[in-house]
Amino acid sequence: MLGSVLSEAQQRRAARAEKYWQLMRNGVSNAEACRLLGMHRRTGTQLRRASNFQIPSITVPSVTAGRYLDARERLRIADLLRLGHSMRRIAVELGRHASTIKRELDRHRDAQGFYLPRTADHDARLQRARPKVHKLVANARLRSLVQRKLNRFWSPDEICGWMKRTYPDDQAMRLCPETIYRALLLREDHGLHQRYATKLRTGRRVRKTRWRTRTGQGSRIRNMTMIDQRPAEVETRLEAGHWEGDLIVGVGSVSAMMTLRERKTQYGIIVNLPLDHTAASVNAAAISAFANLPTHLKRTLTWDQGVEMASHEALTKKTGVPVYFAERSSPWQRGANENFNGLARQYFPKGTNLSVHSAEHVSHVMRELNQRPRKTLDYDTPAARFKAERTAPAAALR
């Protein structure tokens, strides 16, 4: 008991001595420092005598990154404050933002309003080292919701955007996409098992830079109209009815699926081609898909230079939809469709036989994808936007 009391008393004396020396480093006299700390002047003299009347030097640990203030910067702040400099001027002197200096002073001034840089540096390092429970670990409801959405192949961005719209006033149900990615891709326990990483579009457990260098020969498609001749309004996405298309191909390049995506609403269509993906089969699938659409939603179609679109002239004649071709090896010119293909591949992976999927299953996947919220739609769904465009009275008059 007595040892415990003495230990606490020693700790208090040590803390008071540290504050005393910090005031002395800041240029405060012995008498003033003792007055501020509420101790007798003789106590200050004893401290100075014990140190041979030399102020103990401050050790500056090099443990902070450039984003944090270090001990030397804190000493400089104290010096400039004593000279009467404003926070803005101190920020200029240190090459920091003024808000950084303000936060530092708000956090680390004592009850009397004094800024003690040594104490501030010590407290800041303790605060950074304090372990924090990851949000997905602490909030079981949030974790369960994220897991359910990942199981439906929603991306972290779609999950976070949907939660922001669904729980606008509940901060406990807010996340940023990076939080989910880190929980999935780091080894530390951040609340999500790594098996959920396979639900990401890439299916990988690590991030990987994507690059491609492809060269090819001239196209074998006749009478192509290139993308640079496409109407300018296609780029604006202000009107619906402009589509992008492509194929996803199964194992052995036998079975395939045709994918179409509308640029404004992000609505996607998937048609299974279980037997082949010849020009005749693709043409028939595209004609069938466009047959169910009103005229104002059939304006243009942009495709790559795959030979499956060799019968584009017959397609245009049958549907009234002009076909434009992207440059070779330029998938970004059909970015909406490339994105949709990536989403579809979560359900129909590469290297698998696509002919085994029934028309009902393909339709189910299509509905699932179109009911996922999209960031480009302010986290609305393509299905809702496409329905509005399809039924809008004004649309029919365009």
C-alpha positions in Angstrom: 0.0 0.0 0.0 2.7 2.4 1.0 4.8 1.4 -1.9 1.9 2.1 -4.2 1.4 5.6 -2.7 5.1 6.4 -3.0 5.1 5.2 -6.6 2.2 7.5 -7.5 3.9 10.4 -5.7 7.1 9.8 -7.5 5.2 9.8 -10.8 3.6 13.1 -10.0 6.9 14.6 -9.0 8.5 13.3 -12.2 5.6 14.8 -14.3 5.9 18.1 -12.6 9.7 18.1 -13.1 9.2 17.5 -16.8 6.8 20.4 -17.0 9.3 22.6 -15.1 12.1 21.7 -17.5 9.8 22.3 -20.5 9.0 25.8 -19.3 12.7 26.4 -18.8 13.4 25.3 -22.3 10.8 27.7 -23.5 12.7 30.5 -21.8 10.6 30.9 -18.7 12.5 32.0 -15.5 12.8 29.8 -12.5 10.5 32.0 -10.4 7.8 32.1 -13.1 8.0 28.4 -13.8 7.6 27.6 -10.1 4.6 30.0 -9.8 2.9 28.4 -12.9 3.4 25.0 -11.5 2.4 25.9 -7.9 5.6 24.9 -6.3 8.2 26.7 -4.1 11.1 28.4 -5.8 13.4 26.3 -3.6 12.0 23.2 -5.3 13.0 24.7 -8.7 16.5 25.5 -7.4 16.9 21.9 -6.1 16.0 20.6 -9.6 18.5 22.9 -11.2 21.2 21.9 -8.7 20.5 18.2 -9.3 21.2 18.7 -13.0 24.3 20.8 -12.3 22.3 23.9 -13.3 22.0 22.6 -16.9 18.7 22.1 -18.6 18.4 18.5 -19.6 18.7 18.0 -23.4 15.6 16.7 -25.2 16.0 13.6 -27.3 14.2 13.6 -30.6 13.0 10.2 -31.6 12.8 9.7 -35.4 9.7 7.7 -35.3 7.2 10.0 -37.0 6.4 10.1 -40.7 6.3 13.3 -42.6 2.6 13.6 -42.2 3.0 14.0 -38.4 4.6 16.8 -36.5 7.8 15.7 -34.8 9.5 16.9 -31.6 11.7 19.5 -33.3 8.6 21.0 -35.0 6.9 21.1 -31.7 9.8 22.9 -30.1 9.7 25.4 -32.9 6.0 26.0 -32.4 6.6 26.7 -28.7 9.4 29.2 -29.6 7.3 31.0 -32.1 4.3 31.1 -29.8 6.5 32.8 -27.1 7.5 35.4 -29.7 3.8 36.1 -30.3 3.5 34.6 -33.8 0.0 33.7 -35.0 -0.9 30.2 -35.9 -1.0 31.1 -39.6 2.5 32.5 -39.5 3.8 29.5 -37.5 2.3 27.3 -40.3 4.2 29.2 -42.9 7.4 28.9 -40.9 7.1 25.2 -40.6 5.7 24.5 -44.1 2.5 23.1 -42.6 -1.2 23.8 -43.1 -2.6 26.3 -40.6 -5.3 23.8 -39.6 -2.5 21.4 -38.5 -1.1 23.9 -36.1 -4.6 24.7 -34.8 -5.3 21.1 -34.1 -2.0 20.7 -32.4 -2.6 23.6 -30.0 -6.2 22.6 -29.4 -5.2 19.1 -28.4 -2.1 19.8 -26.4 -2.5 23.0 -24.5 -2.8 22.5 -20.7 -5.5 24.0 -18.5 -3.6 27.3 -18.2 -3.3 27.6 -21.9 0.4 26.7 -22.1 1.8 24.6 -24.9 4.5 22.2 -23.6 6.1 20.6 -26.7 7.8 17.7 -25.0 4.6 16.7 -23.3 2.7 17.2 -26.5 5.1 15.0 -28.5 4.8 12.3 -25.8 1.0 12.3 -25.8 0.8 12.3 -29.6 3.0 9.2 -29.9 1.0 7.4 -27.2 -2.2 8.3 -29.1 -0.8 7.0 -32.4 0.3 3.8 -30.8 -3.1 3.1 -29.1 -4.7 0.1 -30.7 -8.1 0.7 -32.2 -10.8 -1.9 -32.8 -11.5 -2.2 -36.5 -15.0 -1.0 -37.4 -16.0 -4.3 -39.0 -14.8 -6.1 -35.9 -16.7 -3.9 -33.4 -20.0 -3.6 -35.3 -21.5 -7.1 -35.9 -24.6 -5.6 -37.7 -22.3 -3.8 -40.2 -20.1 -6.8 -40.7 -23.1 -9.1 -41.4 -24.5 -6.6 -43.9 -21.2 -6.3 -45.8 -20.8 -10.1 -45.9 -24.3 -10.5 -47.4 -23.6 -7.9 -50.1 -20.2 -9.5 -50.9 -21.9 -12.9 -51.3 -24.1 -11.2 -53.9 -20.8 -10.0 -55.6 -21.4 -6.4 -54.8 -18.2 -4.3 -55.0 -16.9 -2.4 -51.9 -17.8 0.8 -53.6 -21.4 -0.3 -54.4 -21.8 -1.5 -50.8 -20.6 1.8 -49.3 -22.7 3.9 -51.7 -25.8 1.8 -51.0 -25.3 2.1 -47.2 -24.9 5.9 -47.5 -28.3 6.1 -49.3 -30.0 3.5 -47.1 -28.8 4.8 -43.7 -28.2 8.5 -44.3 -28.4 9.4 -40.6 -26.7 6.4 -39.1 -22.9 7.0 -38.8 -22.4 3.5 -37.4 -23.4 2.1 -40.8 -20.9 4.1 -42.8 -17.7 2.8 -44.4 -15.4 3.8 -47.1 -14.5 1.2 -49.9 -10.8 1.1 -48.8 -11.9 -0.2 -45.3 -13.5 -3.2 -47.0 -10.6 -3.8 -49.3 -8.1 -3.7 -46.4 -10.2 -6.0 -44.4 -10.2 -8.5 -47.3 -6.6 -8.1 -48.6 -4.6 -7.7 -45.4 -3.6 -10.6 -43.1 -4.6 -8.8 -39.9 -8.0 -9.5 -38.4 -10.1 -6.6 -39.7 -13.4 -8.4 -39.4 -13.8 -10.2 -42.8 -12.5 -13.6 -43.6 -10.2 -13.7 -46.7 -12.6 -16.2 -48.3 -14.8 -13.2 -49.2 -11.9 -11.8 -51.3 -13.0 -14.4 -54.0 -16.2 -12.4 -54.2 -14.4 -9.4 -55.6 -14.5 -9.0 -59.3 -10.8 -10.0 -59.8 -11.2 -12.9 -57.4 -7.6 -12.2 -56.2 -6.4 -11.9 -52.6 -3.8 -9.3 -53.5 -3.9 -6.2 -55.7 -2.3 -6.4 -59.1 -1.5 -3.7 -61.6 -3.2 -4.5 -64.9 -1.6 -3.8 -68.2 -1.8 -5.1 -71.7 0.2 -4.7 -74.9 -1.7 -6.1 -77.9 -1.1 -5.8 -81.5 -3.1 -7.2 -84.3 -3.7 -7.3 -88.0 -6.2 -5.3 -90.0 -9.9 -6.1 -89.5 -11.7 -8.6 -91.7 -15.0 -6.7 -91.3 -16.1 -4.8 -94.4 -17.7 -1.3 -94.5 -17.0 -0.4 -90.9 -18.0 3.0 -89.6 -15.4 3.9 -87.0 -16.1 5.4 -83.5 -14.8 8.8 -84.4 -17.8 9.2 -86.7 -20.3 8.3 -84.0 -22.7 11.2 -83.0 -21.3 13.5 -80.4 -24.3 13.1 -78.1 -23.3 9.5 -77.4 -20.4 10.8 -75.3 -22.6 13.1 -73.2 -24.8 10.3 -71.9 -27.7 12.7 -71.8 -30.0 10.5 -73.8 -30.7 6.8 -73.5 -30.5 4.3 -76.3 -26.8 4.2 -77.0 -25.4 0.7 -76.5 -22.0 -1.0 -76.3 -21.6 -4.7 -77.0 -19.1 -7.5 -76.8 -18.8 -11.3 -76.2 -17.5 -13.2 -73.2 -16.2 -16.5 -74.4 -16.1 -19.9 -72.6 -13.5 -22.6 -72.4 -12.1 -23.7 -75.8 -13.7 -20.6 -77.4 -16.8 -22.6 -78.2 -19.7 -21.3 -76.0 -20.1 -17.6 -75.5 -22.5 -14.9 -74.2 -23.4 -11.7 -75.9 -23.4 -8.7 -73.5 -25.0 -5.3 -74.2 -24.9 -2.2 -72.0 -26.8 1.0 -72.3 -24.5 4.0 -71.7 -26.8 6.4 -69.8 -28.7 4.0 -67.5 -25.9 1.4 -67.3 -28.6 -1.3 -67.9 -27.1 -4.6 -69.2 -28.4 -7.4 -71.3 -26.9 -10.9 -71.5 -27.8 -13.5 -74.1 -26.4 -17.0 -74.0 -24.9 -18.5 -77.1 -24.3 -22.1 -76.0 -23.4 -23.6 -79.4 -21.2 -21.0 -81.2 -20.5 -17.3 -81.6 -20.5 -17.0 -85.3 -21.6 -13.8 -87.0 -25.0 -15.3 -87.8 -25.6 -16.4 -84.2 -24.5 -13.0 -82.7 -26.6 -11.2 -85.3 -29.7 -13.2 -84.4 -29.1 -12.6 -80.7 -28.7 -8.9 -81.1 -31.8 -8.6 -83.3 -33.8 -10.5 -80.7 -32.5 -8.3 -77.9 -33.4 -5.0 -79.7 -36.8 -6.3 -80.8 -38.1 -5.9 -77.3 -37.1 -2.3 -77.0 -39.0 0.9 -78.0 -37.5 3.0 -80.8 -36.2 5.7 -78.6 -34.0 3.2 -76.8 -32.4 1.9 -80.1 -30.1 4.7 -81.3 -26.5 3.3 -81.7 -24.4 0.3 -81.0 -20.6 0.3 -80.5 -18.7 -2.9 -80.8 -15.0 -4.0 -81.1 -13.6 -5.3 -84.3 -14.4 -9.0 -83.6 -15.5 -11.0 -86.6 -18.7 -11.9 -84.8 -20.0 -8.5 -86.0 -19.2 -9.1 -89.6 -22.9 -9.0 -90.5 -23.4 -5.5 -88.9 -25.0 -4.2 -92.1 -27.8 -6.8 -91.9 -28.2 -6.0 -88.2 -28.7 -2.3 -88.9 -31.1 -3.0 -91.7 -33.2 -5.2 -89.5 -33.2 -3.1 -86.3 -32.5 0.4 -87.5 -29.5 0.6 -85.1 -26.3 1.8 -86.7 -23.1 0.0 -85.6 -19.9 1.8 -84.8 -16.5 0.1 -84.3 -13.9 0.9 -81.7 -10.2 1.1 -82.6 -8.3 -2.2 -82.3 -6.9 -3.0 -78.8 -8.8 0.0 -77.3 -11.3 -1.5 -74.8 -11.5 1.9 -73.0 -13.6 3.1 -76.0 -16.3 0.7 -74.8 -15.7 1.3 -71.1 -19.3 0.7 -70.0 -19.4 -2.7 -71.7 -16.0 -3.7 -70.4 -17.1 -2.9 -66.9 -20.3 -5.0 -67.4 -18.3 -7.9 -68.7 -16.2 -7.8 -65.6 -19.4 -8.0 -63.5 -20.8 -10.8 -65.5 -17.5 -12.8 -65.1 -18.2 -13.0 -61.4 -21.0 -15.3 -62.3 -19.5 -16.9 -65.4 -15.8 -17.2 -64.7 -13.2 -17.5 -67.4 -12.1 -21.0 -68.4 -15.6 -22.5 -67.8 -18.2 -24.0 -70.1 -20.9 -21.3 -70.6 -23.3 -23.6 -72.4 -24.3 -25.3 -69.1 -26.2 -22.2 -67.9 -29.9 -22.2 -68.6 -31.7 -19.2 -70.0 -33.5 -18.9 -66.6 -30.2 -18.7 -64.8 -28.8 -16.1 -67.3 -31.9 -14.0 -66.8 -31.5 -14.2 -63.0 -27.9 -13.0 -63.2 -29.0 -10.2 -65.5 -31.6 -9.1 -63.0 -29.1 -9.3 -60.2 -26.6 -7.1 -62.0 -29.2 -4.5 -63.0 -30.4 -4.3 -59.4 -27.0 -3.5 -58.0 -26.4 0.2 -57.1 -24.0 2.1 -59.4 -21.7 4.9 -58.3 -22.2 6.7 -61.7 -25.9 6.7 -61.0 -25.5 8.2 -57.5 -26.1 4.6 -56.2 -29.4 4.2 -57.9 -29.9 1.0 -59.9 -29.7 0.5 -63.7 -33.1 -1.3 -63.6 -34.8 1.7 -62.0 -33.2 4.2 -64.4 -33.9 2.0 -67.5 -37.5 1.6 -66.5 -37.9 5.3 -66.1 -36.4 5.9 -69.6 -38.6 3.2 -71.1 -41.8 4.6 -69.7 -41.0 8.4 -69.8 -43.7 10.1 -72.0 -41.1 12.7 -73.2 -38.8 10.0 -74.3 -41.1 8.7 -77.0 -41.2 12.2 -78.6 -37.4 12.5 -79.0 
